[in-house]
Amino acid sequence: MLDEYKPSHNENRLSHEGDIRFARKDYYSRGPGNLKFLLKNRYEWMNRFINKGDFALEVGCGTGISKDFIRKDCTVMLTDFADYEWVERKVDALDTKFPAAKFDAVYCSNMVHHVPFPKKFFFEMSRILKPGGALIIQEINCSLMMRILLRIARHEGWSFRQDVFSTKTPCTDSKDLWSANCAIPNLLFDDSEKFEREVGQFKIIHSSFSEFLLFPLSGGVIAKMRTIDLPLPLLKTLKKFDDFVSGAFPGVFALQRQVVLKKRGNGKKSPG
C-alpha cells in the first residue's frame, strides 16, 4: 500500500468532523455502549502510571471526558489549544508556558499525530515534567487495517516520508488544527532505540497495541459513522479478540498503540 496518502477535508466521508461540542454532547447523552466501552479502555490503563496524589496534565483534551476514567485520588488539569468551557487552560502543546518540573504525569490520547513538530513537543513535555515523571500516550497505529479504514473514510491521511525528528520541517499543517499524519506514531516509536537517541530526555518503559473491531464499532470519537450498540458481554469478548490479534499482528490489525515515556533524572520512582 502507498507510503503516503493525503486526503483533503472536502473528501471526508464521516460526519461532524472537528465538532467537539457535538461529540461531547453525543457522548453524555448516550447510555452505556460501544463508544463508552472504547474510551474506558483507552484511558483506564493509564492509571497504572499515575500515582495517588499526583498532579496530572492532559494535553489536547478534546471533549474533556478523560476525567471520567482517570483515578480520582490525583489532581487532573485539562488543557487544549481550543478554548471550550470545560478546558481549564488554553495552551499550545509546543510552548505551554507552564513552569518547569510542574507535573508528575502528562497524558494525551490521539493527539501526537496532529503535532507539526513532534520533537519540539517531547522537549516541552520533558521541561514541564518532574524528573522521573511519566508521559502517557494513547495513539493511532498506522497498520494495514488502519490505512484501509482511512482510505475508506477519507478522514485523515499518512506519510511515512516525513522526518518526525526535524525541528524545521513540519509533519502536519501547523495552520490547520485538524491536520493529521497518522504515520507519526509509527515513525516515532517503531524504532525505540532511534527514538531514545533523538529524544534523550525520555526512556520508553511501556509499549503495547490494541483495538481492531472495537474502534469502527464505536461509531467514532469525534467524526462519526453509523453503528449499532452491542451488549457489554459481547464487547468484552470482542476486546479479548482485539487484544489477541493486535498483539500478535500489530502491523496488520492493531489500530491503536500505547506508549509510556519516563523522564530521565532523579526524582520519584517509576509510576505503576
GIURBEL-V591209 format. One record per helix or strand of 3 or more residues. SS is the DSSP state (helix for helix, strand for strand). FROM is the first residue (numbers start at 1). TO is the last residue. If there is no record, write none. Layout:
SS,FROM,TO + SS,FROM,TO
This chain:
helix,9,11 + helix,20,29 + helix,34,49 + strand,55,58 + helix,65,68 + strand,75,80 + strand,103,109 + helix,112,114 + helix,118,128 + strand,129,140 + helix,144,153 + helix,184,189 + helix,192,198 + strand,202,210 + helix,213,218 + helix,232,248 + strand,256,263
